Amino acid sequence: MNNRIEPDESVEVNSNTTRLRRVYEHFRKRKLFWIIFFITLIVVIIIIAAITATMKRTKKEKISTTTTTTTSEQLTSSLIIKKSMKWKQNAITIAGDNEKGNELNQLDAPQGIYIDNDDQSVYIADAGNHRIVRWKFGANNGEIVAGGNGIGWEINQLNNPSDVVLDKKKEYLIICDQANIRVMKWSRQNNQDQQILIHNIGCSGLAMDNNGDLYISDWREHQVTHWKQGDTEGIVVAGGNGKGNQLNQLDGPQYIFVDEYHSVYIADFGNKRVMKWMKDATEGTLVAPGQVSGENSSSMFEPVGVVADHMGNIYVSDVINHQIMRWSPGAIEGVPVVGEEEGGWGPTQLSRLVDLSFDRQGNLYVVDTHNDRIQKFVIVLD
């Protein structure tokens, strides 16, 4: 047999070999391309993940150390403020400051306030005028939103209201109608829609938690009660063991504050102290003053208003001193944040402080009762 390859057959074999080499080279290059592509893709994914993690960490650190947020507004505001945070000492008057009176640009012995961040306004329990006034930020006059029909006990009247909050949906005003010994519910949409929410209660202050539940300080029964919507009887969450100075007692509680964990801070006026009652606690913890015996006594401390920030610092107003004091956890003494030792009517001065509150940005609002005005102290940002 003749196995010799003829010339034409040799050319065909070489041609096929060349094509195979080309195909192999093509696929080798494509394989290299996909390897490089996937390596590049993996590197890009790693870089993006690292950047995202860094941004989240930075945002978290910023939130935990800088400005303020609120849980349901003043319905348990939970402020996040640096311990070193300061406020401008020259206050801005946002309501009143036109002498005592009953005109729409005047106030008469204001008591409790509620800051509505969404509506950019403050609701004021204008006690001496027996009305609730809503004052838009920057406005020259207020607007009567409840009462204002003279002193009395009729359904459309108030008698020395001491505090006001909005319900969770912001449809109703909840009013501490103090001298009438009741709590009122007043529609924001219809000024003629009023009802007595709770009868026969010595209400001093109101607060609302992030569930929309109402808390009431009762100066007659020396206790704080918790009311869910529809309740006909409140649950005692602080005090309720008679008038006294033990850790499970209160004496004439005034304004209160509820934090995001439903702990209640109480200006225990008669005992010259501020107490914290954690949820379901059977007794409170003393948070101010840090020492109640010896030379550092509480004789010059009569707290009326209190709020707490996210770090556990509390801010206290009292009727003797003319400054808002900050008490850090474990502190023996408070540190003044606004106001002067000498009371007065100047922009840096206050006189007979009652309630206080923060807005979303951390600005501080103080009820300057003897000067018949509401003062705003602007926060100083780093």
Helices and strands as residue ranges (DSSP letters): H 7-65, E 86-87, E 92-96, E 110-116, E 121-126, G 127-129, E 131-136, E 143-147, E 163-166, E 172-177, G 178-180, E 182-187, E 194-199, E 203-208, E 214-218, E 223-227, E 235-239, E 253-258, E 264-268, G 269-271, E 273-277, E 285-288, E 303-308, E 314-318, E 323-327, E 335-339, E 353-358, E 364-368, G 369-371, E 373-377, E 379-380
